[in-house]
Amino acid sequence: MKKIMDIDIADIVAFSKGIVVARKDTLKSGKTKISFFTYDVKLERPTASTRGAYLLNKFGENYEAIADQLSDFIYCDACQMGNKHTAIAYASGEIGLFDDKGKLYWTGDLQYKGCPISGVVSDGKYLWCVVPENNCIIRYSPTTEKIVLRIGGDSSTAFLNPVSLSLYDEKLYICNYESCKIRTVNLKDFTVSDYKTFDEPVYRYIKANDREVVELESGVYIL
C-alpha cells in the first residue's frame, strides 16, 4: 500500500487512467476554493485538470446540463443507470434522476427507518445506497419508488457505519467507517464477505486502470 496524497479532498471519481480529484483549499479570505487534478495510477503522476474533465467523469456526457441544475455538484455521488439515465445522491438523502438528455425528471428524499441514505451505484435496473445510521445497504427501484431489499441492519453486524459503496464485476464494495473494513456483496447470491481491513477508517474504494485506490482517514493510497 502506497500513499499518494494527503491533501484536503472534496471528491474523487474514476477515469480511464486513474482518478480525478477535487481538492479543497482555504483562501486567506476564509473562502474555499476547489481545484482539480488527475492522477495516473500506472505512471503514479498527478497532472492539473479542469472542472469539465471532473464533471464528465462524474456525470457522463450530459455533465454540463446536469451540473447547471445542481446547487452543489461536488458533495454528491453519481452513477449511470442502465437506461443511460443518471442518478445523484446527497448525504442528506436527497436523490435526483436525470434523463438521457441531462434533464431532471424526479427528485425526492430517500430514507430507511427515518434515516437518510448516502452514496449511489446502479446495477442497471436498481439503485444501491448505504444507510450509515442503520448499518445497512438498500436496493431501491426508481420505477416503483420503493426499497425492495435491505442487507444488514437490525441485529446484523454485516456493516458498521457504511459510508460509501462502489460496484465492479457484479460485486458491491462497501466502505465501513467504524469497522475500518471494505466488505463485498456478491449480487448473484447476496453473500457478504470481508475484502480489506485497515488500521483506520476507510471512506472510499475505486478501481481504475487495473489498480485499486482507497481513501483512508490519513490520505489516499494505491493498494
GIURMO-V393613 format. One record per residue. N is the residue number from 1. RES is the residue in one letter. NEAR is the number of other C-alpha atoms within 8 Angstrom. Layout:
BEGIN
n=[N:N]
res=[RES:RES]
near=[NEAR:NEAR]
END
This chain:
BEGIN
n=[1:2:3:4:5:6:7:8:9:10:11:12:13:14:15:16:17:18:19:20:21:22:23:24:25:26:27:28:29:30:31:32:33:34:35:36:37:38:39:40:41:42:43:44:45:46:47:48:49:50:51:52:53:54:55:56:57:58:59:60:61:62:63:64:65:66:67:68:69:70:71:72:73:74:75:76:77:78:79:80:81:82:83:84:85:86:87:88:89:90:91:92:93:94:95:96:97:98:99:100:101:102:103:104:105:106:107:108:109:110:111:112:113:114:115:116:117:118:119:120:121:122:123:124:125:126:127:128:129:130:131:132:133:134:135:136:137:138:139:140:141:142:143:144:145:146:147:148:149:150:151:152:153:154:155:156:157:158:159:160:161:162:163:164:165:166:167:168:169:170:171:172:173:174:175:176:177:178:179:180:181:182:183:184:185:186:187:188:189:190:191:192:193:194:195:196:197:198:199:200:201:202:203:204:205:206:207:208:209:210:211:212:213:214:215:216:217:218:219:220:221:222:223]
res=[M:K:K:I:M:D:I:D:I:A:D:I:V:A:F:S:K:G:I:V:V:A:R:K:D:T:L:K:S:G:K:T:K:I:S:F:F:T:Y:D:V:K:L:E:R:P:T:A:S:T:R:G:A:Y:L:L:N:K:F:G:E:N:Y:E:A:I:A:D:Q:L:S:D:F:I:Y:C:D:A:C:Q:M:G:N:K:H:T:A:I:A:Y:A:S:G:E:I:G:L:F:D:D:K:G:K:L:Y:W:T:G:D:L:Q:Y:K:G:C:P:I:S:G:V:V:S:D:G:K:Y:L:W:C:V:V:P:E:N:N:C:I:I:R:Y:S:P:T:T:E:K:I:V:L:R:I:G:G:D:S:S:T:A:F:L:N:P:V:S:L:S:L:Y:D:E:K:L:Y:I:C:N:Y:E:S:C:K:I:R:T:V:N:L:K:D:F:T:V:S:D:Y:K:T:F:D:E:P:V:Y:R:Y:I:K:A:N:D:R:E:V:V:E:L:E:S:G:V:Y:I:L]
near=[5:6:9:9:7:8:7:7:9:11:9:9:11:12:9:7:10:14:14:16:14:14:13:12:9:9:8:5:5:6:7:8:8:9:10:13:13:12:13:11:13:8:5:8:7:8:7:7:10:9:8:7:9:14:12:11:11:11:13:10:5:11:12:8:10:13:10:7:7:7:5:7:7:7:8:11:9:13:12:12:12:9:6:8:12:15:13:12:14:12:10:8:12:11:12:12:12:14:11:10:7:12:9:11:8:7:9:7:9:9:9:9:5:5:9:12:14:15:16:17:13:13:11:8:8:10:13:13:15:16:17:12:6:11:16:16:12:13:12:13:12:8:4:5:7:7:9:8:7:10:8:12:12:6:5:7:8:10:13:12:14:16:15:14:15:11:11:8:4:9:10:12:13:13:16:18:13:8:9:13:14:13:14:13:12:11:9:5:5:7:8:9:7:9:8:7:8:8:5:8:13:15:13:11:12:10:10:14:9:5:11:10:12:13:12:12:8:7:11:12:13:12:8]
END
